Amino acid sequence: MSSDVQYPDHFVERLHTVWGEGFLSPGGPEEVREILRGIDLSGKLVLDVGFGTGGPAIALVRDHHAARVIGIDVESLLLDRASRNVEKAGVSQDIELRIVEPGPLPFDDESLDAVFSKDSMIHIEDKPALFREILRVLRAGGVFVASDWLAGEGPQAQAALDRYESVGHLSFTMATAAEMESALAVAGFVNITCRDRNAWYATVCADELAQIEGPLRQQLLEAVGEEIYANWLKVRRGLSEAVIAGGLRPTHLRGFKAAD
């Protein structure tokens, strides 16, 4: 995960306006629930990779009864906002947030029950190395469960994704679903599943764009000004095009560490 600043305050404000306080990707607590469908985190020690502004970690504790969540991120500017959200939610005693350097996870072997991530691995360059690290820190029988933005396949999908990336400022390292499944298998995970959410988000994304162009326009203009709003509108139109064309595919991933 790059340590360069990718989420300045004005960008976070825009994302929160569309996706809700505490969330830097779509779906809010309901999408966290979908990611975790069939997974019981009650009483578990959970690592949240890419805590963002704290919304997913709060949901893991409040809605899914994790005993403790340790959130890690590389972007220090997010820490204060995430900490305020955790405090406001009344779960600060159950959530620890840490800024880390890119690279090996700072945890002992077999020290965690579950590893969760919501849409942050797109920023991580070496995904096979990440998956090896996640397997290392999981206890036997532990689960890796996540969502991420994956790339589609085919020239039309790639062209739409290229156009989207050309107008935005975020740094991505894209992978297809097949590549992610293969990397998980090579790392040693078992019972790997991959659930495409493109159809869901294509509808949601179109509605978000309509909101940004219409009812949310004045609120966004007051928050960030005309120039930033106009540039972001281009990005959001590119995002919608990439999703509809299948070039950018929100996807749920999971894999398990074999039990002893």
C-alpha positions in Angstrom: 0.0 0.0 0.0 1.5 3.3 -1.0 2.3 5.7 1.8 1.7 8.8 -0.4 -1.2 11.0 0.6 -4.2 9.8 -1.5 -7.0 10.9 0.9 -6.7 14.6 1.7 -9.5 16.1 3.8 -11.4 17.6 0.9 -11.5 14.2 -0.8 -12.7 12.5 2.3 -15.4 15.0 2.7 -16.7 14.2 -0.8 -16.6 10.5 -0.2 -18.4 10.8 3.1 -21.1 13.0 1.4 -21.9 10.1 -1.0 -21.0 7.0 1.1 -21.6 8.1 4.7 -19.4 9.1 7.6 -16.7 6.6 8.2 -16.7 5.0 4.8 -14.4 5.6 1.8 -16.1 3.0 -0.4 -19.7 2.2 -1.1 -22.4 0.3 0.8 -21.8 1.3 4.4 -22.6 -1.1 7.3 -24.9 -3.1 5.0 -22.1 -3.9 2.6 -19.9 -5.0 5.5 -22.7 -7.4 6.4 -22.7 -8.7 2.9 -18.9 -9.2 2.9 -19.2 -11.2 6.2 -22.3 -13.2 5.2 -22.0 -16.6 6.9 -18.9 -15.6 8.9 -19.2 -15.3 12.7 -16.8 -12.9 14.3 -18.3 -13.1 17.8 -15.5 -12.9 20.4 -12.8 -12.9 17.7 -9.6 -10.8 17.4 -9.8 -9.2 13.9 -7.3 -7.2 11.9 -8.8 -4.5 9.6 -6.4 -3.8 6.7 -6.9 -0.2 5.6 -9.0 1.3 8.4 -9.8 4.5 6.4 -12.0 6.7 8.5 -13.1 3.9 10.8 -16.6 2.9 9.6 -15.8 -0.7 8.8 -14.0 -1.3 12.1 -16.9 0.2 14.0 -19.3 -2.2 12.2 -17.1 -5.2 13.0 -17.4 -4.5 16.7 -20.9 -3.0 17.0 -22.8 -5.1 14.5 -20.7 -8.3 14.3 -19.5 -8.6 17.9 -15.8 -8.9 17.3 -14.1 -8.9 20.7 -11.3 -6.5 19.4 -10.4 -5.0 16.1 -6.9 -3.7 15.3 -7.0 -1.4 12.3 -3.9 -0.6 10.3 -3.4 2.0 7.6 -0.4 3.8 6.0 -2.0 7.2 5.6 -1.5 9.2 8.8 -3.9 11.9 7.8 -6.8 9.5 8.2 -6.0 8.6 11.8 -7.5 11.6 13.6 -10.8 11.4 11.7 -11.0 7.6 12.2 -10.2 8.0 15.9 -13.0 10.6 16.3 -15.5 8.3 14.6 -14.6 5.4 16.8 -14.9 7.6 19.9 -18.2 9.0 18.8 -19.5 5.4 18.2 -18.6 4.5 21.8 -16.4 1.5 20.8 -12.9 3.0 21.4 -12.2 0.4 24.1 -12.6 -2.3 21.5 -10.7 -0.8 18.5 -7.0 0.0 18.2 -5.9 2.0 15.2 -2.2 2.0 14.1 -0.3 3.7 11.3 2.2 1.3 9.8 4.8 1.2 7.1 4.2 -0.7 3.9 5.6 -4.2 4.1 5.3 -7.2 6.5 2.4 -7.1 8.9 3.6 -6.1 12.5 2.0 -9.2 14.2 3.2 -12.5 15.5 2.6 -15.7 13.7 -0.8 -17.2 14.3 -1.9 -14.3 16.5 -5.2 -13.3 14.8 -8.6 -15.0 14.3 -9.6 -13.1 11.2 -8.3 -10.6 8.8 -10.8 -8.2 7.1 -10.4 -5.5 4.5 -12.9 -3.3 2.7 -11.8 -2.0 -0.7 -8.2 -1.0 0.3 -6.1 -3.7 -1.4 -6.4 -2.0 -4.7 -3.7 0.3 -3.4 -1.3 -2.5 -2.5 1.2 -3.4 -5.1 2.4 -6.8 -4.1 -0.8 -8.7 -3.3 0.8 -12.2 -3.3 3.2 -10.9 -0.5 0.2 -9.5 1.4 -1.7 -12.8 1.2 1.4 -14.7 2.5 1.6 -12.3 5.4 -2.1 -12.7 6.2 -1.8 -16.5 6.2 1.2 -16.2 8.5 -0.6 -14.1 11.1 -3.9 -16.1 11.1 -4.5 -18.9 13.5 -5.3 -22.4 12.2 -8.8 -22.3 10.9 -8.8 -18.5 10.7 -10.5 -16.6 7.8 -9.5 -13.8 5.4 -12.6 -12.0 4.3 -12.6 -8.9 2.2 -13.9 -6.8 -0.6 -11.8 -5.1 -3.3 -12.0 -3.3 -6.6 -10.9 -5.8 -9.2 -10.3 -5.3 -12.9 -12.5 -6.8 -15.6 -11.3 -8.7 -18.6 -11.4 -7.9 -22.3 -10.6 -4.8 -24.4 -13.8 -2.9 -23.8 -13.5 -3.3 -20.0 -9.8 -2.4 -20.0 -10.4 0.7 -22.1 -13.1 2.0 -19.7 -10.8 1.3 -16.8 -7.9 3.2 -18.5 -10.1 6.2 -19.1 -11.2 6.2 -15.4 -7.7 6.0 -14.1 -6.6 8.8 -16.5 -8.9 11.4 -14.8 -8.4 10.4 -11.2 -5.6 10.9 -8.7 -5.6 7.6 -6.9 -2.8 5.1 -7.3 -4.1 1.6 -8.2 -2.5 -1.8 -8.7 -5.3 -3.7 -10.4 -5.8 -7.5 -10.5 -8.5 -9.7 -12.0 -10.6 -12.1 -10.0 -8.7 -15.0 -11.5 -5.4 -13.4 -10.5 -6.6 -12.8 -6.9 -7.9 -16.4 -6.5 -4.6 -17.7 -7.9 -2.6 -15.6 -5.5 -4.7 -16.7 -2.5 -4.2 -20.4 -3.5 -0.5 -20.0 -4.0 -0.2 -18.4 -0.6 -1.8 -21.5 0.9 -5.4 -20.5 1.5 -8.1 -23.2 1.2 -11.9 -23.0 0.5 -11.4 -19.8 -1.6 -14.4 -18.0 -2.9 -14.8 -15.0 -5.1 -18.2 -13.2 -5.4 -18.7 -10.5 -8.1 -20.6 -7.4 -7.0 -20.5 -5.5 -10.3 -24.2 -5.8 -11.0 -25.1 -4.4 -7.6 -22.7 -1.5 -7.8 -23.6 -0.6 -11.4 -27.1 0.3 -10.2 -25.8 2.0 -7.0 -23.1 3.9 -8.9 -25.6 5.4 -11.4 -27.8 6.6 -8.5 -24.7 8.1 -6.8 -23.8 10.0 -9.9 -27.3 11.3 -10.2 -27.2 12.5 -6.6 -23.8 14.2 -7.2 -25.1 16.0 -10.3 -28.4 16.9 -8.6 -29.4 17.0 -5.0 -25.9 16.8 -3.6 -24.4 19.4 -6.0 -24.8 22.5 -3.8 -23.6 20.7 -0.7 -20.5 19.6 -2.5 -19.9 23.0 -4.0 -20.1 24.6 -0.6 -17.7 22.1 0.9 -15.0 22.0 -1.8 -15.6 24.7 -4.4 -16.4 24.8 -8.1 -13.0 23.6 -9.4 -12.7 20.5 -7.2 -16.4 19.7 -7.7 -16.1 19.9 -11.5 -12.9 17.8 -11.6 -14.5 15.2 -9.3 -17.6 15.0 -11.5 -15.4 13.9 -14.4 -13.9 11.3 -12.1 -17.3 10.0 -11.0 -18.5 9.9 -14.6 -15.4 7.9 -15.4 -16.1 5.6 -12.5 -19.6 5.0 -13.6 -18.5 4.2 -17.1 -15.8 1.8 -15.9 -18.3 -0.1 -13.7 -21.0 -0.3 -16.3 -18.4 -1.5 -18.9 -17.2 -4.2 -16.5 -13.7 -2.7 -16.2 -14.0 -2.0 -12.4 -15.6 -4.8 -10.5 -16.3 -4.7 -6.8 -15.7 -8.2 -5.5 -16.0 -10.2 -2.3 -13.1 -12.5 -1.5 -12.5 -15.0 1.2 -10.1 -17.8 2.1 -9.4 -19.9 5.1 -6.2 -21.1 6.8 -6.3 -24.9 7.1 -7.2 -26.2 10.5 -4.6 -28.3 12.3 
